[in-house]
Every structure is written in structure tokens, then in C-alpha cells.
Amino acid sequence: MSNITKSDLKSFAKVLIAIGNKVNSNPDELLSLINSFGVSDKKNHNFISSELELEIESFDFFEKSTDGKFNEIEEYLNKYEYKELAYINKYLKFPYNRSKVKKTLINDIIDQLKKRTENVFRHHE
């Protein structure tokens, strides 16, 4: 690591002054930039339930469980995070599972599918 010189500090101070002037002249620009980062981070960690519901319906868990394709179901579930798996568990109307461990949720969903080969709640709300 090299030593920081007096000219380095002066250059850095100039950059800070330029940033400070920009923020003072137009604080909304910096706020919108900061807020845009926060929004994109939240989108990465959340999921859209309507899209997930369409995927769940198209996969047809109960038909695959009737056919005994539990390995295929496990592979399908492995692509989701624990929040999505908890939603899938809830959507399929299985008992609540408080676990945040992905493997536990997958095993619980598969266990429930082994017990039920038909969606008995299909037409009820």
C-alpha cells in the first residue's frame, strides 16, 4: 500500500466538493438514484404470487404424485427459494410449516403429496 500524499488529499477534497455541489443543486436526482437501487434489490428477494400460481397450476403436482414422479417434483421444487416454497405449500393447502430450510420444506411438500394423490380442495374456496 502506498502513502497518501498531500496532493492526493487535495484531489479527493475536490471530488467531494463537486459531489456536495451537485447534491446541493439537485438533491432529487441523488434521491431517485438511491431509491432505484432499493427498489431493484427488493424485487430480487420477492416473488410475484400470480406468476408462481400459474407455474404451480401448469406443473400439476397431484397428477405427478399419482404417477409416483416424486424425483421430478423434487427437481422442480429445488429451483425455488424458501419463501416461494412456503407459498407453494400454502397454495396447495398443506399444513403450515414454519421452517425456513429449503430442504425441509421440499421434503414436507413431497410427504404431503405422498399422502394425497388428489387435490380435494380444487373447487372450494
Beta strands, then each sheet from edge to edge (+ up, - down):
end
